[in-house]
Amino acid sequence: MSKTVLITGASKGFGKAWAEAFLAKGYNVAATARNVETLDDLKEKYGDSVLPLTLDVDKREESLSVVQKVHQHFGSIDILINNAGYALTGAVEETNEQEARAQFETNFFGTLWLTQAVLPIMRDQKSGHIIQVSSILGLATLPTMGLYNASKFALEGLSETLATEVKGFGINVTLVEPNGYASNIWHTGINTQSNPVYDGVKKAFSESETSFGDVAATAPALIKLVETENPPLRLLLGKVALPFVKQNYEQRLKVWEEWNDVSVEAHG
C-alpha cells in the first residue's frame, strides 16, 4: 500500500519539486497551494495519486479541514511536510506590526496548526514523520532578515520539543534546514518600508558572496530522509549550510567559555 505525503506550499520551489519526486516514486501526494490551478500539471501527469487542495495555512480551520479531507481520501497520512512560508526582508526597526505578525502567522502558526491536526491520526497509526522546513537561519542569523530568522528560530524550538513528546508514539520529527537556494521565496517575499539609516547594512549584505543551491537537487535527499529507518532531528541542505552553522556555533562556544566564571558565580 502506497504511503501518503501531505505537502503544503506545493505550487512552486521546494514543495513542487518534492511533490513530483514523491509521485514519481509511487507515493500518494496531497499537495496544497493557495492557487490550486498551479497543481494542474501534477494532476494531469499522475492522476489519482495526487490530491490537489486549496489551503491558506494562516487559516487554522482550513488547515484542520484539509487534514481530514486527506485522511478520508487516502486513508492515512504517513508524512507531513510543512513547507509553506515566505521571507520578510528588512531591518528589525523597519518592520511594522502587521508585517511582523503576518510573518509568524504563516511561518510559525501555519506550521503549528497542520502539525497539531495530523498528530491524532499519526498516533492512531502508531507511525508518522513530520518534516518541518526551517532554514539555516533558524540556527544562525543574517542581517535584514530579523523576523524571518525569528520565525525559524521559533519553529526550531517547537519542533525539537515536539520530537521528544511524540517519539514514544512512533512519530519522527525532522527539521530540514536549507542554505540559500534559487527559489521563488526571495522573489515572492515582502520588503519592509526602507529607512535610509540601514542602507549601509543592506549594501554590505547584498554584496556578500552567496552560493545558491539548485532546488531540484534536494529531491533525492527528501526521499532518502523519509525512507531511512531512523531519520535525524535535523538535516542541513546545501554545501554552504554546515560551514556557516559550524562557524557560528564555534563563536558562541568561545564566548560562553570566556564568560563561564561570571555564569557560575551567578548560580549562587
C-alpha angles and dihedrals in degrees: 000000000000118000119238124233123194111201124183123205091028097152095093146344119025093352095056094043093049094044091055092045092054092046091051088053092054101259123140109243129200102197120192132196138156087241106041092190088076086071096055092102092056091048092049093049101039104028117190093005089077127060111193114204134180112236137166102191090204088073109077097195090050090053092051091049093050092052091052092048092052092048093049093046100047101020095234144037108215100166130027117194111192098201105142113113146108140215125250109203124200144081118296092244091053094055116103125210096258093051093047095048093045092053091055093040090063106028099039113016094038088057092045093054094051092045093051091047096055097042097082089050093049092045090054089048090047087223142070145124123229114197117194116197103221126153140233080259086071087064103035130011139235125202121262090026097082101134093039089050090049094050091053093045088054091049090051093054093045094049097044088053092045091053091060092047099051104033090095090058092058093257121135125203125201130183110210109206115190124188115221115317132184089256135145090246089087093049099043098042127104129254123212121234104277123247110200093220087075096049091102093052091048093047093051091048094048091051095050117110113268130185112195120201128225112258093212091057091065096064097083089051091056092048091050091047095056094041097051116100096227109029117197124249089235132030120184116208123207137027094267095055104078098043090048095049094039093054091049095049093046088055091049093051091048093054093043090052092047090054096039095108090057090046093051093047089053090060091073 
